[in-house]
Amino acid sequence: MAKGQYESKRVKATVASRSVPGSAFPYNPGVVQVTNSPLRTQELASKFAMRLSGGECIALHGDLGAGKTQFVRGLVRGLGGNERAVSSPTFVLLNVYQTPRFAVYHLDAYRVGGADEFEAIGFAELLEQGGVVVVEWADRVAELLPPNAIHIRLSAVSRMQRRIEFP
């Protein structure tokens, strides 16, 4: 593995790079990474998607405009789906994207009235479908998330840059 160095104002880490052949942008678990555009955020999520096997719950944390939906676009693309079909589920609560590998259940807890309302849409059942469940604004329904949920934190560094923290 090649050594790669990623640096931001807050974090400096040298890590073993797990790049995909032909890719200049590796996904490195356990490291804070900074992307410079929505496309780079999508590329990073696409690399992350290659590690998924189905059955995961991904909890996305971040303010408005942090890049959560862009991340989901990349995730769907990495699973072989159509990233252009991805839109924020803020007003519909749930979008489902079929990919060649498995379904992606994309939920948004921003407008829910609480965990009870989230449960009413069948959240527990979605976790049992064998797809990937992605929850934006996951902190609003934290008590419903499974203990093995993958928590990813996104934040805006500047107008174009996004800071992404992987477990």
C-alpha positions in Angstrom: 0.0 0.0 0.0 1.2 3.5 -0.8 1.5 6.1 2.0 -0.8 9.1 1.6 -0.9 12.2 3.6 -4.1 14.2 4.2 -4.0 17.5 6.0 -6.6 20.0 7.2 -6.2 22.9 9.6 -7.3 20.6 12.5 -6.1 17.2 11.5 -2.9 15.8 10.1 -2.6 12.1 9.5 -0.4 9.7 7.6 -2.3 6.6 6.6 -2.1 3.6 4.4 -4.0 4.4 1.2 -6.8 2.0 0.0 -7.2 3.5 -3.4 -9.1 1.8 -6.2 -7.2 1.2 -9.4 -7.4 4.2 -11.7 -8.5 6.4 -8.8 -6.5 9.3 -7.5 -8.9 9.8 -4.5 -8.7 7.0 -1.9 -11.1 6.3 0.9 -9.2 6.1 4.1 -11.1 4.8 7.2 -10.4 6.5 10.5 -9.2 9.7 8.9 -10.7 13.1 8.5 -10.7 14.0 4.8 -11.4 17.3 3.1 -13.0 17.4 -0.4 -12.9 20.4 -2.6 -16.1 20.1 -4.6 -19.5 18.2 -4.6 -18.0 15.8 -7.2 -15.1 15.0 -4.9 -17.5 14.3 -2.0 -19.4 12.0 -4.3 -16.2 10.2 -5.4 -15.2 9.7 -1.7 -18.6 8.2 -0.9 -18.4 6.0 -4.0 -15.1 4.5 -2.7 -16.7 4.0 0.7 -19.6 2.2 -0.9 -17.3 -0.5 -2.2 -16.9 -1.7 1.5 -20.6 -2.2 2.0 -22.1 -5.7 1.9 -25.8 -4.9 2.7 -27.5 -4.6 6.0 -25.6 -1.5 7.2 -27.1 1.6 8.7 -25.3 4.8 7.9 -26.0 7.8 10.2 -25.1 11.1 8.5 -24.5 14.1 10.8 -24.0 17.6 9.6 -25.7 21.0 9.3 -27.7 22.2 6.3 -25.5 22.3 3.3 -22.8 20.1 4.8 -23.0 17.7 1.8 -25.1 14.8 3.2 -27.2 14.4 0.0 -24.1 14.7 -2.2 -22.6 11.9 -0.1 -25.6 9.7 -0.7 -25.4 10.4 -4.5 -21.8 9.1 -4.5 -22.9 6.1 -2.4 -25.6 5.1 -4.9 -23.1 5.6 -7.8 -20.5 3.4 -6.0 -23.2 0.7 -5.7 -23.9 0.9 -9.5 -27.0 2.9 -9.2 -28.1 6.2 -10.9 -26.8 9.1 -8.7 -29.0 11.5 -10.7 -32.0 9.9 -9.2 -30.9 10.9 -5.7 -32.7 13.8 -4.1 -33.1 15.0 -0.5 -36.0 13.1 1.2 -36.7 16.1 3.5 -40.3 16.5 2.4 -41.1 12.8 1.6 -39.0 11.3 4.5 -37.9 8.2 2.5 -36.5 7.7 -1.0 -35.6 4.2 -2.2 -32.9 3.7 -4.9 -32.4 0.3 -6.5 -28.8 -0.6 -7.4 -27.3 -3.8 -8.9 -26.0 -4.8 -5.4 -28.9 -3.9 -3.1 -31.4 -1.2 -2.3 -30.5 2.1 -0.6 -33.1 3.4 1.8 -32.5 7.1 2.1 -34.3 8.7 5.1 -34.3 12.3 6.4 -35.1 12.9 10.1 -35.0 16.7 9.8 -38.7 17.3 9.8 -39.9 14.3 11.8 -41.7 15.0 15.1 -39.6 12.5 17.0 -38.6 8.9 17.1 -42.3 7.7 17.2 -43.0 9.3 13.8 -39.8 7.8 12.4 -40.8 4.4 13.7 -44.3 4.8 12.1 -42.8 4.9 8.6 -41.3 1.5 9.2 -37.7 2.3 10.1 -37.2 -1.0 12.0 -38.5 -3.0 9.0 -36.1 -1.2 6.6 -33.2 -2.2 8.8 -34.1 -5.9 8.2 -34.3 -5.6 4.3 -30.7 -6.4 3.6 -30.1 -3.1 1.9 -28.2 0.0 3.1 -30.2 2.4 5.3 -28.9 6.0 5.2 -30.3 8.4 7.7 -29.7 12.2 7.3 -30.0 14.2 10.5 -29.5 11.0 12.4 -29.0 12.8 15.8 -32.7 13.5 15.8 -33.5 9.8 16.0 -30.4 8.6 17.7 -32.3 6.3 20.1 -33.6 4.2 17.1 -30.2 3.7 15.4 -28.7 0.2 15.8 -25.6 -0.1 17.9 -23.5 -0.9 14.9 -24.6 2.1 12.9 -21.8 3.8 10.9 -21.6 7.4 11.9 -20.2 9.8 9.3 -19.9 13.5 10.1 -19.8 16.2 7.4 -19.2 19.9 7.8 -18.7 22.8 5.5 -15.1 24.2 5.7 -15.8 26.8 3.0 -18.2 27.3 0.1 -16.8 24.3 -1.8 -14.8 22.4 0.8 -16.3 19.7 3.0 -14.8 18.0 6.0 -15.8 14.3 6.3 -15.0 12.2 9.3 -15.2 8.4 8.9 -15.2 5.8 11.7 
